[in-house]
Structure formats: C-alpha cells, structure tokens
Amino acid sequence: MTRRKTRRRRRTRPAQRRSQVWVYLLLGTVSVVAVVAVVYVASSWSATPPSAAPVSTAPQGVPGDPAGEIPHPEVPRIPLAEARAVYDSGTALFVDVRSREEYESARISAAISLPLADLEAGYQGLPRDAEIIAY
C-alpha cells in the first residue's frame, strides 16, 4: 500500500482574513455608491428639453414671486430701484418690521424699528402724511 500525499490546506492568518474582509466591504460600498449615483443621474435627466416645459398661465400675485408664496399679495409692493430712488430723495419713511435683533445686525440707515409684534400698538406714532415703506 502506497501512501498518498495529501496536501493540506494552508490556513490563512487572522490578519489576512481581516484585510480580505475590508477589501470586500470596500468593493461593496463602492458598488452601492456607483449604483445610487447612476440612478440619481438617470432620474434627474428630463425627457423633454427645458424649453418645452409647461408654463403656468395662472395670474401671479406679486412680481418676482412665480410660486405665489409671498403672503398678503394684496399689499402694494414697489421695485427695489423705486425704493432706492425714494430713499435717495428722502421723501419716505422706512420702517423695519423685523425683530430688534435683526434690526440691530443690519438695517437701512434712516429706518426706524417697529417689530411686527409691536406694529398694532406702535403704528399710531408714525406720521400720517408720509409715504411709509415697510420691510
């Protein structure tokens, strides 16, 4: 009877197994990120060109607010250029209705502070004959 030589499997060391696990984890993570990126890019591409996008024909409440998100669209608004001209001429009173902290951090130099919370009680002190621009 002859004895066969059997090869023993070489056992991997724990450090080798750990490095193999990290390689597989890294490859799996990169694969998942690549798939997510491809799906995101594919979903963000539109089948129609931007010029063919539907345009809303509903009346807009306030110029510069196409989504209609500005509250109280019935309140008259003036363009920035017109407000600047009125400010330069000194014919209007600017009222800052933001909080005191916001007023202190940045404001129009000639503006007075009258926070919205105090507006109902404090508006009587404003001159009745002046043009008032609230911001």
C-alpha beads as a LAMMPS data file, in Angstrom:
LAMMPS data file: protein, C-alpha beads

135 atoms
134 bonds

1 atom types
1 bond types

-500.0 500.0 xlo xhi
-500.0 500.0 ylo yhi
-500.0 500.0 zlo zhi

Masses

1 110.0

Atoms # bond

1 1 1 0.000 0.000 0.000
2 1 1 1.341 3.302 -1.010
3 1 1 0.628 6.336 0.854
4 1 1 -0.742 9.261 -0.979
5 1 1 0.492 12.609 -0.243
6 1 1 -2.359 14.838 0.626
7 1 1 -1.969 18.494 0.533
8 1 1 -3.157 20.276 3.495
9 1 1 -4.963 23.471 3.016
10 1 1 -2.969 26.331 4.148
11 1 1 -4.828 28.258 6.756
12 1 1 -4.971 31.985 6.405
13 1 1 -3.846 34.084 9.221
14 1 1 -6.369 36.288 11.052
15 1 1 -4.690 39.427 9.726
16 1 1 -5.112 38.188 6.171
17 1 1 -8.772 37.404 6.787
18 1 1 -9.349 40.895 8.196
19 1 1 -7.736 42.543 5.191
20 1 1 -9.832 40.401 2.870
21 1 1 -12.990 41.446 4.694
22 1 1 -12.056 45.121 4.329
23 1 1 -11.429 44.661 0.625
24 1 1 -14.863 43.066 0.159
25 1 1 -16.548 45.770 2.247
26 1 1 -14.822 48.491 0.264
27 1 1 -15.790 46.925 -3.063
28 1 1 -19.387 46.523 -1.895
29 1 1 -19.595 50.129 -0.706
30 1 1 -18.127 51.479 -3.929
31 1 1 -20.584 49.375 -5.916
32 1 1 -23.571 50.654 -3.937
33 1 1 -22.432 54.271 -4.299
34 1 1 -21.949 53.811 -8.036
35 1 1 -25.440 52.350 -8.454
36 1 1 -27.015 55.173 -6.421
37 1 1 -25.141 57.775 -8.486
38 1 1 -26.280 56.222 -11.761
39 1 1 -29.896 56.084 -10.575
40 1 1 -29.742 59.705 -9.383
41 1 1 -28.278 60.982 -12.650
42 1 1 -30.736 58.952 -14.713
43 1 1 -33.705 60.239 -12.716
44 1 1 -32.584 63.867 -12.890
45 1 1 -32.380 63.840 -16.681
46 1 1 -35.576 65.013 -18.249
47 1 1 -37.016 63.514 -21.406
48 1 1 -38.246 66.936 -22.532
49 1 1 -35.945 69.869 -23.195
50 1 1 -36.240 72.829 -20.780
51 1 1 -37.880 74.997 -23.452
52 1 1 -40.755 72.539 -23.734
53 1 1 -41.536 72.606 -20.009
54 1 1 -45.103 73.651 -19.237
55 1 1 -45.569 77.295 -18.304
56 1 1 -48.103 78.331 -15.719
57 1 1 -50.757 80.662 -17.081
58 1 1 -52.296 81.380 -13.688
59 1 1 -52.191 85.030 -12.659
60 1 1 -49.289 85.849 -10.418
61 1 1 -49.933 87.801 -7.221
62 1 1 -46.574 89.523 -6.867
63 1 1 -43.896 90.234 -9.476
64 1 1 -40.816 88.166 -8.743
65 1 1 -42.859 85.542 -6.883
66 1 1 -43.834 82.988 -9.537
67 1 1 -44.796 80.385 -6.960
68 1 1 -47.193 82.764 -5.191
69 1 1 -45.530 82.203 -1.823
70 1 1 -45.381 85.825 -0.642
71 1 1 -48.046 86.382 1.994
72 1 1 -50.625 89.137 1.546
73 1 1 -50.325 89.686 -2.218
74 1 1 -52.919 92.466 -1.907
75 1 1 -50.383 94.698 -0.144
76 1 1 -48.785 97.068 -2.667
77 1 1 -45.096 96.426 -3.316
78 1 1 -42.528 98.585 -5.040
79 1 1 -39.473 97.528 -7.033
80 1 1 -36.070 97.867 -5.416
81 1 1 -34.996 100.591 -7.858
82 1 1 -38.019 102.700 -6.919
83 1 1 -37.383 102.177 -3.197
84 1 1 -33.777 103.247 -3.702
85 1 1 -34.894 106.413 -5.552
86 1 1 -37.345 107.278 -2.769
87 1 1 -34.612 106.633 -0.173
88 1 1 -32.142 108.851 -2.045
89 1 1 -34.698 111.650 -2.296
90 1 1 -35.564 111.350 1.406
91 1 1 -39.320 111.510 0.781
92 1 1 -40.313 108.251 2.510
93 1 1 -40.118 106.795 5.978
94 1 1 -38.601 103.293 6.080
95 1 1 -39.975 101.041 8.830
96 1 1 -38.092 97.842 9.697
97 1 1 -40.677 95.311 10.904
98 1 1 -38.156 92.565 11.676
99 1 1 -37.155 91.669 15.232
100 1 1 -34.962 94.021 17.261
101 1 1 -32.009 91.635 16.915
102 1 1 -32.283 91.623 13.125
103 1 1 -32.658 95.404 13.118
104 1 1 -29.502 95.784 15.210
105 1 1 -27.493 93.419 12.997
106 1 1 -28.243 95.166 9.672
107 1 1 -30.637 97.914 8.628
108 1 1 -31.256 100.850 6.343
109 1 1 -29.571 103.802 7.996
110 1 1 -32.650 106.055 8.133
111 1 1 -35.085 103.281 9.085
112 1 1 -36.952 103.061 12.352
113 1 1 -37.600 99.765 14.119
114 1 1 -41.194 98.699 14.692
115 1 1 -41.311 94.880 15.017
116 1 1 -44.415 93.121 13.742
117 1 1 -45.279 92.096 17.299
118 1 1 -45.494 95.803 18.262
119 1 1 -46.940 97.087 14.992
120 1 1 -50.562 97.346 16.095
121 1 1 -49.665 99.335 19.190
122 1 1 -46.919 101.448 17.584
123 1 1 -48.283 102.466 14.182
124 1 1 -50.149 105.476 15.655
125 1 1 -46.795 107.167 16.244
126 1 1 -45.964 107.176 12.527
127 1 1 -46.603 110.372 10.561
128 1 1 -49.873 110.162 8.610
129 1 1 -48.741 112.337 5.697
130 1 1 -45.503 110.458 4.928
131 1 1 -45.023 107.657 2.432
132 1 1 -44.158 104.606 4.532
133 1 1 -42.120 101.705 3.192
134 1 1 -42.063 98.682 5.486
135 1 1 -39.549 95.907 5.093

Bonds

1 1 1 2
2 1 2 3
3 1 3 4
4 1 4 5
5 1 5 6
6 1 6 7
7 1 7 8
8 1 8 9
9 1 9 10
10 1 10 11
11 1 11 12
12 1 12 13
13 1 13 14
14 1 14 15
15 1 15 16
16 1 16 17
17 1 17 18
18 1 18 19
19 1 19 20
20 1 20 21
21 1 21 22
22 1 22 23
23 1 23 24
24 1 24 25
25 1 25 26
26 1 26 27
27 1 27 28
28 1 28 29
29 1 29 30
30 1 30 31
31 1 31 32
32 1 32 33
33 1 33 34
34 1 34 35
35 1 35 36
36 1 36 37
37 1 37 38
38 1 38 39
39 1 39 40
40 1 40 41
41 1 41 42
42 1 42 43
43 1 43 44
44 1 44 45
45 1 45 46
46 1 46 47
47 1 47 48
48 1 48 49
49 1 49 50
50 1 50 51
51 1 51 52
52 1 52 53
53 1 53 54
54 1 54 55
55 1 55 56
56 1 56 57
57 1 57 58
58 1 58 59
59 1 59 60
60 1 60 61
61 1 61 62
62 1 62 63
63 1 63 64
64 1 64 65
65 1 65 66
66 1 66 67
67 1 67 68
68 1 68 69
69 1 69 70
70 1 70 71
71 1 71 72
72 1 72 73
73 1 73 74
74 1 74 75
75 1 75 76
76 1 76 77
77 1 77 78
78 1 78 79
79 1 79 80
80 1 80 81
81 1 81 82
82 1 82 83
83 1 83 84
84 1 84 85
85 1 85 86
86 1 86 87
87 1 87 88
88 1 88 89
89 1 89 90
90 1 90 91
91 1 91 92
92 1 92 93
93 1 93 94
94 1 94 95
95 1 95 96
96 1 96 97
97 1 97 98
98 1 98 99
99 1 99 100
100 1 100 101
101 1 101 102
102 1 102 103
103 1 103 104
104 1 104 105
105 1 105 106
106 1 106 107
107 1 107 108
108 1 108 109
109 1 109 110
110 1 110 111
111 1 111 112
112 1 112 113
113 1 113 114
114 1 114 115
115 1 115 116
116 1 116 117
117 1 117 118
118 1 118 119
119 1 119 120
120 1 120 121
121 1 121 122
122 1 122 123
123 1 123 124
124 1 124 125
125 1 125 126
126 1 126 127
127 1 127 128
128 1 128 129
129 1 129 130
130 1 130 131
131 1 131 132
132 1 132 133
133 1 133 134
134 1 134 135
